[in-house]
């Protein structure tokens, strides 16, 4: 297929793959699907319905919903008539949603369910531009300013006949440089900024991405990261559809493990947290197995590590090593693969640094995680590892058409068709992010290795400068510690302080099991044996770090950080400023003499 806009890509995919299954939702315990042709008909009627409401080229339409096929269909309908999709995380608070509605000048919003409707109903009056919500699950009767999804479809069918509406004609009027979407960067402080991404930005990323990671019509993708975020939207939503693949929408984050076994995906994108949890659960299970089974498991992992040069080139060893590898596959690797459905070709990891230890462990079990790197502002992919050439501890090589270099201060900067048009209504922020030569400044610190693979060392703003003048990147230490099954979350601290410390959220289940074995009752995290356990974990994880950058003291905290309670962004990144403010007294107590 040859296409220059996302609207054209959608129409061509519908025509080429019309009988392929496109989207699946789990409804009343059963996976129910739509073909590409059925999806195309719904999108045409939705687009016609929006046109009947006066939506024109350039009109801003918001989507405020969890992942489902209707999210995807609404997006393609908005895009298909030349509108601009404004994506909003359903976990945001009303003031945050109001800010995005107002800043983007959104005139309509697709709202996921009655809960989201009730939460945000007041914004229909509070936001000057907002005219109406379209309720995606049809859970409430129509009113003056709320219309059901099905009503919009019916309006679209009638308008299509009376006004000779044609989605294809609308799509043909769209130019590659036209604005396609506004994605508000969640950020860790301050108001979010609306990254303006054009059709060309996203099309260039689809085409370049598919040159480095092959996706085809037989691929099955399980979507659970928010479609509001550009990572999932690019991998599962745009790239999957442009290839004729099928997308299943996970019921929830808590159900991902179950859904993987049901759906049996061939490709899946995630942030590192999923892989960290999988790793911890596998090791926890193995530690409780009989000794003989444990020995077989670790023998197999050893064989996998020995076979790593082959695995990382998408091949398998032969000879004696090949025989051992086949046996390890049968006895151990196949069991691990069953946990993710049994037919996974590869995982894709992005959004945050992935522990090299975890990536190597899964590769040793013959499960490849392709780590990549990018930002909302770069549509998003800048670099990635390839299935035929994986290098752990790196985020791969630049994709086709994207220039990447390291600035004098160590910052990663890039240039290419993937770089956003700018920030909506914020010329100053745009000038700060994109210099006069077109280089986008990522805010990340990194370096290239001898093979041209990029390593991310930290966020520029996260660099800790101790009172002794040492510059320290916290991410490598955090990644090392999070590999422990007893650590759920961690933040390394020490800016303008005289040593490095950490706040740690303990993993409740493993810690409770450990405490039961030790006969510990009451407040587990305050117990001396627990403190010693974590002291040992930290000491081991700090091996290999310079003395000045090792964690000297730590405090355990009981409450897990979440998006809902404000410590995490919607893409599960820790908001350091929020953590530092929330735990100011505890942090101060660490540094008291």
Secondary structure as the mmCIF struct_conf table of DSSP 4:
data_model
#
loop_
_struct_conf.conf_type_id
_struct_conf.id
_struct_conf.beg_label_comp_id
_struct_conf.beg_label_asym_id
_struct_conf.beg_label_seq_id
_struct_conf.end_label_comp_id
_struct_conf.end_label_asym_id
_struct_conf.end_label_seq_id
BEND BEND1 UNK A 4 UNK A 5
HELX_RH_AL_P HELX_RH_AL_P1 UNK A 6 UNK A 16
TURN_TY1_P TURN_TY1_P1 UNK A 17 UNK A 19
BEND BEND2 UNK A 20 UNK A 20
STRN STRN1 UNK A 21 UNK A 27
TURN_TY1_P TURN_TY1_P2 UNK A 28 UNK A 29
STRN STRN2 UNK A 30 UNK A 35
HELX_RH_AL_P HELX_RH_AL_P2 UNK A 36 UNK A 52
TURN_TY1_P TURN_TY1_P3 UNK A 53 UNK A 54
TURN_TY1_P TURN_TY1_P4 UNK A 57 UNK A 58
STRN STRN3 UNK A 60 UNK A 64
BEND BEND3 UNK A 67 UNK A 67
HELX_RH_AL_P HELX_RH_AL_P3 UNK A 69 UNK A 80
TURN_TY1_P TURN_TY1_P5 UNK A 81 UNK A 82
STRN STRN4 UNK A 84 UNK A 88
TURN_TY1_P TURN_TY1_P6 UNK A 90 UNK A 91
BEND BEND4 UNK A 92 UNK A 92
HELX_RH_AL_P HELX_RH_AL_P4 UNK A 94 UNK A 104
TURN_TY1_P TURN_TY1_P7 UNK A 105 UNK A 105
STRN STRN5 UNK A 108 UNK A 111
BEND BEND5 UNK A 113 UNK A 113
HELX_RH_AL_P HELX_RH_AL_P5 UNK A 114 UNK A 120
TURN_TY1_P TURN_TY1_P8 UNK A 121 UNK A 122
HELX_RH_AL_P HELX_RH_AL_P6 UNK A 123 UNK A 126
BEND BEND6 UNK A 128 UNK A 129
STRN STRN6 UNK A 132 UNK A 135
TURN_TY1_P TURN_TY1_P9 UNK A 136 UNK A 137
BEND BEND7 UNK A 140 UNK A 140
BEND BEND8 UNK A 144 UNK A 145
STRN STRN7 UNK A 146 UNK A 148
HELX_RH_AL_P HELX_RH_AL_P7 UNK A 149 UNK A 162
TURN_TY1_P TURN_TY1_P10 UNK A 163 UNK A 164
HELX_RH_AL_P HELX_RH_AL_P8 UNK A 167 UNK A 172
TURN_TY1_P TURN_TY1_P11 UNK A 173 UNK A 173
TURN_TY1_P TURN_TY1_P12 UNK A 176 UNK A 177
BEND BEND9 UNK A 178 UNK A 178
STRN STRN8 UNK A 179 UNK A 184
BEND BEND10 UNK A 188 UNK A 191
STRN STRN9 UNK A 194 UNK A 198
HELX_RH_AL_P HELX_RH_AL_P9 UNK A 199 UNK A 212
BEND BEND11 UNK A 213 UNK A 213
TURN_TY1_P TURN_TY1_P13 UNK A 217 UNK A 218
STRN STRN10 UNK A 220 UNK A 223
BEND BEND12 UNK A 225 UNK A 225
TURN_TY1_P TURN_TY1_P14 UNK A 227 UNK A 228
BEND BEND13 UNK A 229 UNK A 229
HELX_RH_AL_P HELX_RH_AL_P10 UNK A 230 UNK A 232
HELX_RH_PI_P HELX_RH_PI_P1 UNK A 233 UNK A 239
HELX_RH_AL_P HELX_RH_AL_P11 UNK A 240 UNK A 242
TURN_TY1_P TURN_TY1_P15 UNK A 243 UNK A 244
STRN STRN11 UNK A 246 UNK A 249
BEND BEND14 UNK A 251 UNK A 251
HELX_RH_3T_P HELX_RH_3T_P1 UNK A 253 UNK A 255
HELX_RH_AL_P HELX_RH_AL_P12 UNK A 256 UNK A 263
BEND BEND15 UNK A 266 UNK A 266
STRN STRN12 UNK A 267 UNK A 270
HELX_RH_AL_P HELX_RH_AL_P13 UNK A 272 UNK A 287
TURN_TY1_P TURN_TY1_P16 UNK A 288 UNK A 288
BEND BEND16 UNK A 289 UNK A 289
HELX_RH_AL_P HELX_RH_AL_P14 UNK A 291 UNK A 306
TURN_TY1_P TURN_TY1_P17 UNK A 307 UNK A 307
HELX_RH_AL_P HELX_RH_AL_P15 UNK A 308 UNK A 311
TURN_TY1_P TURN_TY1_P18 UNK A 312 UNK A 314
HELX_RH_AL_P HELX_RH_AL_P16 UNK A 319 UNK A 328
HELX_RH_PI_P HELX_RH_PI_P2 UNK A 329 UNK A 333
HELX_RH_AL_P HELX_RH_AL_P17 UNK A 334 UNK A 339
TURN_TY1_P TURN_TY1_P19 UNK A 340 UNK A 341
BEND BEND17 UNK A 342 UNK A 342
STRN STRN13 UNK A 346 UNK A 349
BEND BEND18 UNK A 351 UNK A 352
HELX_LH_PP_P HELX_LH_PP_P1 UNK A 353 UNK A 355
HELX_RH_AL_P HELX_RH_AL_P18 UNK A 356 UNK A 364
TURN_TY1_P TURN_TY1_P20 UNK A 365 UNK A 366
STRN STRN14 UNK A 369 UNK A 375
HELX_RH_3T_P HELX_RH_3T_P2 UNK A 376 UNK A 378
TURN_TY1_P TURN_TY1_P21 UNK A 379 UNK A 379
STRN STRN15 UNK A 380 UNK A 384
STRN STRN16 UNK A 386 UNK A 386
TURN_TY1_P TURN_TY1_P22 UNK A 387 UNK A 388
STRN STRN17 UNK A 389 UNK A 389
TURN_TY1_P TURN_TY1_P23 UNK A 392 UNK A 393
BEND BEND19 UNK A 394 UNK A 394
STRN STRN18 UNK A 397 UNK A 398
HELX_LH_PP_P HELX_LH_PP_P2 UNK A 399 UNK A 399
TURN_TY1_P TURN_TY1_P24 UNK A 400 UNK A 401
STRN STRN19 UNK A 402 UNK A 406
TURN_TY1_P TURN_TY1_P25 UNK A 408 UNK A 409
BEND BEND20 UNK A 410 UNK A 410
STRN STRN20 UNK A 411 UNK A 416
TURN_TY1_P TURN_TY1_P26 UNK A 417 UNK A 418
BEND BEND21 UNK A 419 UNK A 419
BEND BEND22 UNK A 421 UNK A 421
STRN STRN21 UNK A 422 UNK A 423
TURN_TY1_P TURN_TY1_P27 UNK A 424 UNK A 425
HELX_RH_AL_P HELX_RH_AL_P19 UNK A 427 UNK A 433
STRN STRN22 UNK A 434 UNK A 434
TURN_TY1_P TURN_TY1_P28 UNK A 436 UNK A 437
BEND BEND23 UNK A 438 UNK A 438
STRN STRN23 UNK A 440 UNK A 448
TURN_TY1_P TURN_TY1_P29 UNK A 450 UNK A 451
BEND BEND24 UNK A 452 UNK A 452
STRN STRN24 UNK A 454 UNK A 459
HELX_RH_3T_P HELX_RH_3T_P3 UNK A 460 UNK A 462
STRN STRN25 UNK A 464 UNK A 465
TURN_TY1_P TURN_TY1_P30 UNK A 467 UNK A 468
STRN STRN26 UNK A 471 UNK A 472
HELX_RH_AL_P HELX_RH_AL_P20 UNK A 474 UNK A 482
TURN_TY1_P TURN_TY1_P31 UNK A 483 UNK A 483
BEND BEND25 UNK A 484 UNK A 484
TURN_TY1_P TURN_TY1_P32 UNK A 485 UNK A 486
STRN STRN27 UNK A 487 UNK A 493
TURN_TY1_P TURN_TY1_P33 UNK A 495 UNK A 496
BEND BEND26 UNK A 497 UNK A 499
STRN STRN28 UNK A 500 UNK A 506
HELX_RH_AL_P HELX_RH_AL_P21 UNK A 508 UNK A 518
TURN_TY1_P TURN_TY1_P34 UNK A 519 UNK A 519
BEND BEND27 UNK A 522 UNK A 522
HELX_RH_3T_P HELX_RH_3T_P4 UNK A 524 UNK A 526
BEND BEND28 UNK A 527 UNK A 527
HELX_RH_AL_P HELX_RH_AL_P22 UNK A 528 UNK A 541
TURN_TY1_P TURN_TY1_P35 UNK A 542 UNK A 544
BEND BEND29 UNK A 545 UNK A 545
HELX_RH_3T_P HELX_RH_3T_P5 UNK A 547 UNK A 549
BEND BEND30 UNK A 550 UNK A 550
STRN STRN29 UNK A 551 UNK A 557
BEND BEND31 UNK A 558 UNK A 559
HELX_LH_PP_P HELX_LH_PP_P3 UNK A 560 UNK A 561
TURN_TY1_P TURN_TY1_P36 UNK A 563 UNK A 566
BEND BEND32 UNK A 567 UNK A 567
STRN STRN30 UNK A 568 UNK A 568
TURN_TY1_P TURN_TY1_P37 UNK A 570 UNK A 571
STRN STRN31 UNK A 574 UNK A 574
HELX_RH_AL_P HELX_RH_AL_P23 UNK A 576 UNK A 582
TURN_TY1_P TURN_TY1_P38 UNK A 583 UNK A 583
HELX_RH_AL_P HELX_RH_AL_P24 UNK A 584 UNK A 591
#
